[in-house]
Amino acid sequence: MLLTDFLKRGLMGRMRWSLVAAAFTGAMVASAAAMVGASGSTDQSLLEIEAVSSRLSATPGAVGSVAKAAADRSVPASDAQPLLETAARSSFDADGMFAEISKAVAEAGSDAVDPRAFAKAAAAWHEGQAKVARMYQAQDQVAAKEIETRLADPDKGPGIKALADLMAGPDLAVESAVTWQTMYLSLEALSSADAEKLASVSQDKLQSEMNGVIASLRARSENEKPLPKDMARADEKARLTFVLATMPPEDLSVLTEFYESSGGKAKRDALVESYRRVSDQANKQMLGQYFQALAEYFKTHPRPQQQQ
């Protein structure tokens, strides 16, 4: 599908779930520009390019969007939403999670490319994000056509699309989708006939079942709410491709060199694996705290059949 068609059909409506929306702001561009004159750490640039901090920080705020999606599907979420928001804020310690991911990336692979060249490419990446964001906001068909033309170029397009496949973003978008599905499941639980029974389960038993809940959501390929994992991956890959298509050739070459190198691949894989690990931990903690809060809720809001 052509980029101009994406604009006309409202791709950003589908991408509203993307937790990297913060990376489309001018603040992120300024941050990237500052990196060029900073220490030049390849790890720092990689984490900036993959918007790890932005994704983590934005996660608790996704509860509102998930609750709206639930309400749109006639799932009553107003009473459960504040309970889930509190659990999400408590469980997703963005700073702690980021530190753990950073450590894993630092311990994996080698720098693979010149750190300062990589920092320069990271700055160009963030400039590209800002350009794409402006394009969507203004529905700029001219800018869209420029990107479309570059992607259609047989000498440029295939390399750009291949690079998007190598990046961590699509896998991180899947992790976000798993978290949103966990949130949606939590909100759905309030209207379940077994809600009070589930909320009264001991914390030890509840915690023992959390691994199964997350694994089940991760394996599910049908009836995924609010956003299927494959769609999250495809939307993120499209976003990455559009941004890459705005970048100067020399910066694209640096990114390609990094992501194709053995050291770059090792760091990219360590990023994804550690991100998945800390997300699973946070999701399980969120579920435990939420159902504990739900148990307290039912003490003051018993179901009608218990009010006799």
Secondary structure by P-SEA (a helix, b strand, c coil): ccaaaaaaaccccccccccccccccaaaaaaaaaaaaccccaaaaaaaaaaaaaaaaacccaaaaaaaaaaaaccccccaaaaaaaaaaaccaaaaaaaaaaaaaaacccccccaaaaaaaaaaaaaaaaaaaaaaaaccaaaaaaaaaaaaccccaaaaaaaaaacaaaaaaaaaaaaaaaaaaaaaaaaccaaaaaaaccaaaaaaaaaaaaaaaaacccccccccaaaaaaaaaaaaaaaaaaccaaaaaaaaaaaacaaaaaaaaaaaaaaaaaaaaaaaaaaaaaaaaaaaaaaccccccccc
